Each structure stands twice: as structure tokens, then as C-alpha cells.
Amino acid sequence: MKTTYSKDGTKLAYNVTGKGPALIFITGATCYRQFKPVLYDASVFSTAFTVYSYDRRGRGDSGNTLPYAVEREIEDIEAMIDAAGGQAYLYGHSSGAILALSAALALGDKVSKLVMYDAAYSPDEVYKEEFAGFSQGLYQLLEEGKNQEAITSFLEGIGIPQEAFAEFYPDWQTMVDLAPTLAYDTTLACTLVPAAAAATLTTPTQIIVGEKSPASMAVVAQQLKAAIPHAVCTVAKGQDHMAAPEVVLPVLTAFLQPQTEHHGTKNN
């Protein structure tokens, strides 16, 4: 474990694996750097990149200076980029993709290229209002200390069926402990695609959406592609919101390192 500090003094814990250009891995809700799926993703990505996988604030070994604000998470990403040498690629998943775009807009040349998988914005006002109502139910469960119920409700709410929960079981208790940070992720997801701001983005951008991900995410992917100049959009065939990294990696390498040959990777 390595540590660095954000602008407001919050400690950020992170791992560094692999060789190659620096890639900051920004995870989604209830994920942290030691979560088994995150460890596996990082191990696959590290065959082509130096992967910086960090605990977002309030998770794992990182601090949680309050009050929460999206701007603080952008400062956290800047601190990670600085730890990586001052410039890096960003790969964000779900709510982490929202943060990745926000950071690219705020940090300019510090972000070399941007990749987003299943950016979890609200696709329209109706969805936004429905999700806000769903979020209020989550907040009530959290206030009552019903973390497990909150996690279950959240996973079902984003389209993950109960029969798929088995993949989370080795880390289930940690996810339950991290349930209060759902308030951060739902804050991010209760926003529409910032089309006007995105239209000013100069960072080369790759958008990825899972073929089997919730339909709302496919809509968001097209909104992002329309808004961001020269953005490219790829559908990850056969993949849902929790994509196999072996499928994502060839998209990453083709976009981030188009002139480099890569060995030991497999495109399923």
C-alpha cells in the first residue's frame, strides 16, 4: 500500500501494479482497491499499463474528510495523477466514469486521455426524478443503520439481479461497511450528462457501454458521444455493468496506445 494526500489533507491509499503508461483506475459504488473484482481488473490492465488503483475517500484505507463534495473527489484524482508523475490516462467505471469526465474537464493537460465505462448519469429528467426518489429510500435505510438492505436495494436498482450477487460474497461484509458512501455515488448519478461543458472538452475520449448493461446507460453513452468532440463509442459485446477486464483491455490499448504492440492479451 502507498499513500498520498489530497488538497484538503485527506489521506488516499493506493496500489501500483504493472509497467507502461500511467492509468488511474476510478471505481464505482462500494468498490475499493482490495475488492476482488477490482484487484482482478487491475491485474489484467497492468499487463499493458502502470495501474494506479486507489480507495476513493470514505473507502478502504483512505480518509473521509467531511462535508462531501464532488470537487473534493476531483482533487483526489489530481493527487493521484501527481503521484503518477503529473500526467496520466483516466479509466472510470460507473460513477467513477462521471468523476473521470469531471476531472478531465477540470484538470486539462494533466489528463492525457479519458476512457469511461457505463457512465452512470441520468439519461433524462424523468429518470433523474425517479432515481432521486430511489436515493431517498437508500438514505432512509442508511440513517436507520440498515446497510445490508441498502446495498441489496442499490444493486437491484442498477439492474444487477440477486442471483448475480454471489460474485460479491467474498467481499460482502466490506461492501456493507462501505454502504454509507452510496450517498456519494447517488449524488453523482442524480445528474444529467453535462452536455454544454462536455462540448468544450479537448481530451481524447473513448466511451464504452456494456451490451447487456441497463438500457439507460446505452442512452447516456450516445449522449456523451454526441456532446464530446471526436469521442468514440464502443459496445462491449456480451458484457453487462461488471465487464470482464479481458474484454475491456483491448479497447483500452487500442485507444490509449494505438502505435504499441501488446502481448499476452486476449480479446474475447
Beta strands, then each sheet from edge to edge (+ up, - down):
strand 1: 2-5
strand 2: 11-17
strand 3: 22-26
strand 4: 50-54
strand 5: 88-93
strand 6: 111-117
strand 7: 205-210
strand 8: 232-236
sheet 1: 1+ 2- 4+ 3+ 5+ 6+ 7+ 8+
end
